[in-house]
């Protein structure tokens, strides 16, 4: 049994597998709450003494959310279905309700039901839509979420392979409006899937209760964080899918994605002026380094397992506006805290060098280095004026020299200005603004080449304390 499948009507694949909770619907409050092992890992009381995510809207692009579930009642806002059927409020599967409960579940009664990591947050349900072979409705949902107040967008889904149209533009739109997108890496132990592999998205893998990577968690250089994702108990929808009653148990990067989205909501609630990249910066720098990892980021763990309390309380300079997020889209302007965390050379806290500060390269989600097109129009204009001025002065000197040469008996038929002046710019094997023969840095690839941001900028902040 499982939800990791593609259906004829729904193009996205849910990233939760094997949903079933033994004993439901007659499960006791102890069964549900006690089975949430992640609550003890996060130490919810400690986290909630700092932030519960109050005032932060988390969009859940999924199969719809049951707003009437007792553990979510009052926490679900009116949402959106691109098809116009209203399925955002009439779940077609239990998956979306489960993700919403891990983010903002508040339980019910006297200690009953599911608790989410950020129970003060509000859920904005967006139906994931249908797909063709070349497009997907999720990008439309991303833009709608941005326009309707979401601060975090949770996508516990992957698209069919090859369906990528519109995601880059949608992610850029979200970043420009200071909205963080969190997406699951995938559940087939292969490369990171779309949309988690889109530049600018915070990609998440899953670990079990021993903080070991879940066997089916997809991996690659795009993975930035991991979070609990095995044996997760969550809310469900009675009569839908493999849930029995109102609760389910599942494995998958869906669940870990929901927890990272909730952690981001906690941070946004405490530090509302941070950009998405700066929130990611806090989460990454305070993550628990996995045992035995020799170098971070690791393709399976990213920078480690998310630790919300540390992200909320440690002294982490804000850093650059983009932080560790991939630079595939224009970053928002930094909040007022950013300057305190940036060094004069453009390096943020922990040694992250913001892509805009690195001369000659442009970072992508996998850290590949591409030639930087001189995009600052003002600088180009100034450069052009200088070049013209130099050329005019040089021309005048050549004419004077030619006159003297003619008087001294220049060779017959020699063209004015011959031989031409030699310039290093544009010559084979040479680079503008560099030394002769200098080659551009190699692109980042997994695993042989070095990761983005110059090695492991997070080593000091990655240890559990």
C-alpha positions as CSV (number, residue, x, y, z in Angstrom):
1,X,0.0,0.0,0.0
2,X,1.1,3.5,-0.5
3,X,0.5,6.9,-1.9
4,X,3.7,7.1,-4.0
5,X,1.9,6.8,-7.3
6,X,0.7,8.7,-10.3
7,X,-3.0,8.8,-11.0
8,X,-4.7,9.5,-14.2
9,X,-6.3,12.8,-13.0
10,X,-3.6,14.0,-10.7
11,X,-0.2,14.8,-12.1
12,X,1.7,15.2,-8.8
13,X,3.0,12.3,-6.8
14,X,2.4,12.5,-3.1
15,X,5.6,12.0,-1.1
16,X,4.1,9.8,1.6
17,X,4.0,6.0,1.5
18,X,2.2,3.3,3.4
19,X,-0.4,5.3,5.3
20,X,-2.1,3.2,7.9
21,X,-2.6,3.6,11.7
22,X,-3.3,0.4,13.5
23,X,-6.1,0.6,15.9
24,X,-7.9,3.6,14.3
25,X,-10.6,4.8,14.6
26,X,-10.7,3.4,18.1
27,X,-7.2,4.6,18.8
28,X,-6.8,6.3,22.2
29,X,-5.3,9.7,22.7
30,X,-2.2,8.0,24.0
31,X,-1.8,6.0,20.8
32,X,-2.0,9.1,18.6
33,X,0.0,11.5,20.6
34,X,2.6,9.1,22.0
35,X,3.2,7.7,18.5
36,X,4.4,11.1,17.3
37,X,8.1,10.4,18.2
38,X,9.1,13.6,16.4
39,X,7.5,15.6,19.2
40,X,10.1,14.4,21.6
41,X,12.9,15.0,19.2
42,X,11.8,18.6,18.6
43,X,11.0,19.1,22.4
44,X,7.8,21.0,21.6
45,X,7.4,22.7,25.0
46,X,10.9,24.2,24.6
47,X,10.3,25.3,21.1
48,X,6.9,26.8,21.9
49,X,8.3,28.8,24.7
50,X,9.9,30.9,22.0
51,X,7.5,30.6,19.0
52,X,4.4,28.8,17.8
53,X,4.3,30.3,14.4
54,X,1.6,32.8,15.2
55,X,0.6,35.1,12.4
56,X,2.4,33.1,9.7
57,X,0.5,31.6,6.8
58,X,1.7,28.3,5.3
59,X,0.3,27.3,2.0
60,X,-0.1,23.6,1.4
61,X,-0.1,22.7,-2.3
62,X,-1.6,19.2,-2.1
63,X,-4.7,17.1,-2.4
64,X,-6.9,19.5,-0.3
65,X,-7.3,19.9,3.4
66,X,-10.2,18.9,5.7
67,X,-10.8,22.0,7.6
68,X,-13.3,20.2,9.8
69,X,-10.8,17.8,11.3
70,X,-10.8,18.4,15.0
71,X,-7.0,18.8,15.1
72,X,-7.2,21.5,12.4
73,X,-10.5,23.3,13.2
74,X,-10.0,27.1,13.1
75,X,-6.6,26.8,11.5
76,X,-7.5,26.5,7.8
77,X,-8.1,29.5,5.6
78,X,-10.2,29.7,2.5
79,X,-8.0,28.3,-0.3
80,X,-7.8,27.8,-4.0
81,X,-8.4,25.1,-6.7
82,X,-7.1,26.1,-10.2
83,X,-9.7,23.9,-11.7
84,X,-12.6,25.7,-10.0
85,X,-14.0,22.5,-8.5
86,X,-13.4,23.6,-4.9
87,X,-11.3,20.5,-4.1
88,X,-9.0,22.5,-1.9
89,X,-11.7,22.2,0.7
90,X,-13.0,18.8,-0.4
91,X,-9.9,16.5,-0.2
92,X,-9.5,14.0,-2.9
93,X,-6.9,12.1,-0.7
94,X,-5.9,12.1,2.9
95,X,-2.4,13.4,2.1
96,X,-2.9,17.2,2.2
97,X,-4.7,16.9,5.5
98,X,-1.9,14.9,7.0
99,X,0.7,17.5,5.9
100,X,-1.4,20.4,7.3
101,X,-1.6,18.5,10.7
102,X,2.2,18.1,10.9
103,X,2.6,21.8,10.3
104,X,-0.2,23.3,12.3
105,X,-2.1,20.6,14.1
106,X,-3.3,21.7,17.6
107,X,-4.9,18.5,18.8
108,X,-8.3,18.6,20.6
109,X,-10.0,17.8,23.8
110,X,-7.8,16.9,26.8
111,X,-4.5,16.0,25.2
112,X,-5.9,14.2,22.2
113,X,-5.0,14.2,18.5
114,X,-2.1,15.3,16.4
115,X,0.2,18.1,17.3
116,X,2.0,20.0,14.6
117,X,5.3,21.8,15.0
118,X,3.8,25.3,14.5
119,X,0.3,25.2,15.9
120,X,0.0,29.0,15.8
121,X,0.3,29.1,12.0
122,X,-2.6,29.2,9.6
123,X,-2.9,26.8,6.7
124,X,-3.8,28.0,3.2
125,X,-4.9,25.0,1.2
126,X,-4.2,24.9,-2.6
127,X,-5.3,22.0,-4.7
128,X,-2.4,20.7,-6.7
129,X,-4.4,20.6,-9.9
130,X,-4.2,18.4,-12.9
131,X,-1.4,18.1,-15.4
132,X,-0.7,17.4,-19.1
133,X,2.5,15.9,-20.3
134,X,4.1,19.3,-20.6
135,X,2.7,21.5,-17.8
136,X,1.6,21.5,-14.2
137,X,-0.8,23.6,-12.1
138,X,1.5,23.9,-9.2
139,X,3.3,27.0,-10.5
140,X,-0.1,28.7,-10.7
141,X,-0.8,27.6,-7.2
142,X,2.6,29.1,-6.0
143,X,1.8,32.5,-7.5
144,X,-1.7,32.4,-5.9
145,X,-0.2,31.6,-2.5
146,X,2.2,34.5,-2.8
147,X,-0.6,36.9,-3.7
148,X,-2.8,35.7,-0.8
149,X,-0.4,36.2,2.1
150,X,1.6,32.9,2.4
151,X,5.0,33.3,3.9
152,X,6.0,29.6,3.5
153,X,4.8,27.3,0.7
154,X,4.9,23.6,1.5
155,X,5.0,21.2,-1.6
156,X,5.1,17.6,-0.4
157,X,4.8,16.5,-4.0
158,X,6.8,15.7,-7.1
159,X,5.8,16.1,-10.7
160,X,5.9,13.5,-13.4
161,X,9.4,13.3,-14.9
162,X,9.9,15.9,-17.6
163,X,7.1,18.2,-16.4
164,X,9.0,21.3,-15.4
165,X,7.4,24.2,-17.2
166,X,6.6,27.3,-15.2
167,X,8.4,26.3,-12.0
168,X,11.5,28.5,-12.4
169,X,9.3,31.6,-13.0
170,X,7.0,30.8,-10.1
171,X,9.9,30.3,-7.7
172,X,11.5,33.5,-8.8
173,X,8.1,35.3,-8.1
174,X,8.0,33.8,-4.6
175,X,11.5,34.9,-3.7
176,X,11.0,38.4,-5.1
177,X,8.0,38.6,-2.7
178,X,9.9,37.1,0.3
179,X,8.1,33.8,0.3
180,X,10.0,30.6,1.0
181,X,9.2,27.4,-0.9
182,X,10.0,24.1,0.8
183,X,9.7,20.8,-1.2
184,X,10.4,17.1,-0.7
185,X,13.2,15.5,-2.6
186,X,11.3,12.4,-3.6
187,X,10.6,8.8,-2.5
188,X,12.4,6.5,-5.0
189,X,16.0,6.8,-3.8
190,X,16.9,8.5,-7.0
191,X,17.9,12.1,-7.9
192,X,16.1,15.0,-6.4
193,X,12.8,15.6,-8.3
194,X,10.9,18.7,-9.4
195,X,10.0,21.0,-7.8
196,X,12.7,20.4,-5.1
197,X,15.4,20.6,-7.7
198,X,14.4,24.0,-9.0
199,X,16.9,26.8,-8.1
200,X,15.6,28.8,-5.1
201,X,13.6,25.9,-3.4
202,X,14.7,24.5,-0.1
203,X,14.9,20.8,-0.8
204,X,14.3,18.3,2.1
205,X,15.1,14.7,2.6
206,X,13.9,12.3,5.4
207,X,15.4,10.6,8.4
208,X,14.1,8.0,10.8
209,X,13.9,8.2,14.6
210,X,17.6,7.4,14.9
211,X,18.4,10.4,12.6
212,X,19.6,8.0,9.9
213,X,18.5,8.8,6.3
214,X,15.3,7.1,5.3
215,X,16.2,4.4,2.7
216,X,13.9,5.8,-0.1
217,X,14.8,9.4,0.4
218,X,16.0,10.9,-2.9
219,X,19.4,12.6,-2.7
220,X,21.7,14.9,-4.6
221,X,23.5,18.2,-4.2
222,X,20.2,20.1,-4.0
223,X,19.3,18.6,-0.6
224,X,19.7,21.2,2.0
225,X,18.1,19.8,5.1
226,X,16.6,16.6,6.5
227,X,13.8,16.1,9.1
228,X,11.8,13.3,10.6
229,X,10.0,11.3,7.9
230,X,9.6,7.7,9.0
231,X,6.8,6.2,11.1
232,X,4.9,9.5,11.2
233,X,1.5,9.7,12.7
234,X,-0.8,12.4,11.2
235,X,-4.3,13.5,10.7
236,X,-6.3,11.8,7.9
237,X,-9.7,11.9,6.3
238,X,-12.1,9.1,7.2
239,X,-13.0,7.1,4.2
240,X,-10.2,8.3,1.9
241,X,-7.1,6.4,0.9
242,X,-5.6,3.9,3.3
243,X,-6.4,5.8,6.4
244,X,-8.7,4.1,8.9
245,X,-10.6,6.7,10.8
246,X,-9.1,10.1,11.3
247,X,-5.4,9.2,11.7
248,X,-2.8,7.6,9.6
249,X,0.8,6.5,9.9
250,X,3.3,7.0,7.0
251,X,6.8,7.2,5.8
252,X,8.1,9.7,3.3
253,X,9.8,13.0,2.4
254,X,6.3,14.5,2.4
255,X,6.4,14.4,6.2
256,X,9.9,15.8,6.6
257,X,9.0,18.6,4.2
258,X,6.0,19.6,6.4
259,X,8.2,19.7,9.4
260,X,10.8,22.0,7.7
261,X,8.0,24.2,6.5
262,X,6.7,24.4,10.1
263,X,10.2,25.2,11.4
264,X,10.4,28.1,8.8
265,X,7.1,29.4,10.1
266,X,8.4,29.4,13.6
267,X,11.5,31.4,12.5
268,X,9.4,33.9,10.4
269,X,7.1,34.5,13.4
270,X,10.1,35.5,15.6
271,X,12.1,37.2,12.9
272,X,9.5,38.7,10.5
273,X,12.0,40.9,8.7
274,X,14.2,38.1,7.5
275,X,14.2,37.1,3.9
276,X,13.5,33.5,2.8
277,X,17.3,33.0,2.3
278,X,18.0,34.3,5.8
279,X,15.4,32.0,7.3
280,X,17.0,29.1,5.4
281,X,20.4,30.4,6.7
282,X,19.2,30.0,10.4
283,X,17.8,26.5,9.7
284,X,20.9,25.3,7.9
285,X,23.4,26.7,10.3
286,X,21.7,25.2,13.4
287,X,21.0,21.8,11.8
288,X,22.4,18.7,13.6
289,X,25.3,17.2,11.7
290,X,24.7,13.5,11.0
291,X,27.0,11.0,12.7
292,X,29.8,9.9,10.5
293,X,29.4,12.7,7.9
294,X,32.9,13.6,6.8
295,X,31.9,16.7,4.8
296,X,28.8,18.8,4.7
297,X,26.7,19.4,2.7
298,X,26.1,15.7,2.3
299,X,24.0,14.5,-0.7
300,X,21.7,12.5,1.6
301,X,21.5,14.8,4.7
302,X,22.2,18.2,3.3
303,X,23.6,20.2,6.2
304,X,21.9,18.0,8.7
305,X,18.7,17.4,10.6
306,X,16.6,20.5,11.4
307,X,16.6,21.7,15.0
308,X,13.9,24.4,15.4
309,X,14.8,25.5,18.9
310,X,18.4,26.1,18.0
311,X,17.2,28.0,14.9
312,X,15.1,30.2,17.0
313,X,17.6,30.9,19.8
314,X,21.2,30.8,18.6
315,X,23.1,33.9,17.7
316,X,23.1,33.6,14.0
317,X,23.8,36.8,12.0
318,X,21.2,37.3,9.2
319,X,23.7,37.1,6.4
320,X,23.0,37.9,2.8
321,X,19.5,38.1,1.4
322,X,19.8,34.8,-0.5
323,X,21.7,32.9,2.2
324,X,22.2,29.3,1.2
325,X,19.3,29.2,-1.2
326,X,20.3,28.6,-4.8
327,X,20.6,31.7,-6.9
328,X,18.3,30.8,-9.8
329,X,16.0,33.8,-9.3
330,X,16.3,37.4,-8.2
331,X,16.6,37.6,-4.5
332,X,14.5,40.0,-2.4
333,X,16.2,43.0,-0.8
334,X,17.6,42.2,2.6
335,X,15.7,43.0,5.8
336,X,17.2,45.4,8.4
337,X,19.1,42.6,10.1
338,X,21.0,41.6,7.0
339,X,23.8,44.2,7.3
340,X,24.8,42.9,10.7
341,X,25.5,39.4,9.3
342,X,27.4,40.3,6.1
343,X,31.1,40.8,5.9
344,X,32.6,43.5,3.7
345,X,33.6,41.0,1.0
346,X,30.0,39.8,0.6
347,X,30.4,36.8,2.7
348,X,27.5,36.1,5.1
349,X,27.7,34.5,8.5
350,X,29.4,31.1,8.4
351,X,31.4,32.0,5.3
352,X,28.6,31.9,2.8
353,X,29.5,34.1,-0.1
354,X,26.4,35.5,-1.6
355,X,26.2,34.8,-5.3
356,X,26.0,38.4,-6.2
357,X,29.3,39.0,-4.4
358,X,31.3,36.3,-6.3
359,X,32.9,37.8,-9.3
360,X,32.4,35.9,-12.5
361,X,30.0,33.2,-11.5
362,X,26.3,32.7,-11.0
363,X,25.2,30.1,-8.5
364,X,22.5,27.5,-9.4
365,X,20.6,25.1,-7.2
366,X,23.3,22.4,-7.7
367,X,26.0,24.9,-7.2
368,X,27.2,24.9,-10.8
369,X,29.3,27.9,-11.9
370,X,28.2,29.7,-15.0
371,X,29.8,32.7,-16.7
372,X,28.3,35.8,-15.2
373,X,26.8,38.1,-17.9
374,X,27.6,41.6,-17.0
375,X,24.1,42.6,-15.9
376,X,24.6,45.9,-14.1
377,X,23.6,48.3,-16.8
378,X,25.1,51.3,-15.1
379,X,28.5,49.6,-14.9
380,X,28.3,48.7,-18.6
381,X,27.6,52.3,-19.5
382,X,30.6,53.6,-17.4
383,X,32.8,50.9,-18.9
384,X,31.7,51.8,-22.4
385,X,32.5,55.5,-21.9
386,X,35.9,54.6,-20.6
387,X,36.7,52.3,-23.5
388,X,35.6,55.0,-26.0
389,X,37.7,57.6,-24.3
390,X,40.8,55.4,-24.4
391,X,40.1,54.5,-28.0
392,X,39.9,58.1,-29.0
393,X,43.1,59.0,-27.2
394,X,44.9,56.0,-28.7
395,X,43.7,57.0,-32.2
396,X,45.1,60.4,-31.8
397,X,48.4,59.1,-30.7
398,X,48.5,56.7,-33.6
399,X,47.8,59.5,-36.1
400,X,50.7,61.5,-34.7
401,X,53.0,58.5,-34.8
402,X,51.9,57.8,-38.4
403,X,52.8,61.3,-39.4
404,X,56.3,60.9,-37.8
405,X,56.7,57.5,-39.5
406,X,55.8,58.9,-42.9
407,X,58.3,61.6,-42.5
408,X,60.9,59.0,-41.6
409,X,60.1,56.9,-44.6
410,X,57.4,54.4,-43.8
411,X,57.1,51.3,-46.0
412,X,55.1,51.9,-49.1
413,X,51.5,50.7,-48.8
414,X,51.5,50.3,-45.1
415,X,48.0,51.0,-43.8
416,X,47.5,53.7,-41.2
417,X,48.0,52.4,-37.7
418,X,49.7,49.2,-38.8
419,X,50.5,46.9,-37.1
420,X,47.5,46.9,-34.8
421,X,47.8,47.2,-31.1
422,X,47.7,43.9,-29.2
423,X,45.0,43.4,-26.4
424,X,44.6,40.5,-24.1
425,X,40.8,40.8,-24.1
426,X,39.2,38.3,-26.3
427,X,42.4,36.4,-27.2
428,X,42.3,32.6,-27.3
429,X,43.0,31.0,-23.9
430,X,42.6,34.3,-22.0
431,X,39.8,35.8,-19.9
432,X,38.7,39.4,-19.6
433,X,39.7,40.9,-16.2
434,X,41.9,37.9,-15.6
435,X,45.4,36.5,-16.2
436,X,46.3,35.0,-19.5
437,X,45.3,31.4,-19.7
438,X,43.1,31.6,-16.7
439,X,40.2,29.2,-16.9
440,X,36.8,29.6,-15.3
441,X,36.1,27.5,-12.2
442,X,34.7,24.0,-12.8
443,X,31.0,23.6,-12.3
444,X,29.9,22.0,-9.1
445,X,29.0,18.3,-9.5
446,X,28.3,15.5,-7.2
447,X,30.3,14.0,-5.7
448,X,33.8,14.6,-7.1
449,X,33.8,18.4,-7.1
450,X,33.5,20.9,-4.4
451,X,30.1,22.1,-3.1
452,X,28.8,25.6,-3.5
453,X,29.9,28.4,-1.2
454,X,33.4,27.2,-1.0
455,X,33.4,23.9,0.9
456,X,31.6,23.6,4.2
457,X,30.6,27.0,5.5
458,X,28.4,25.5,8.2
459,X,30.9,23.2,10.1
460,X,31.0,25.4,13.2
461,X,27.3,25.8,13.4
462,X,26.3,22.2,12.5
463,X,27.2,20.4,15.7
464,X,24.5,19.4,18.1
465,X,24.7,21.1,21.5
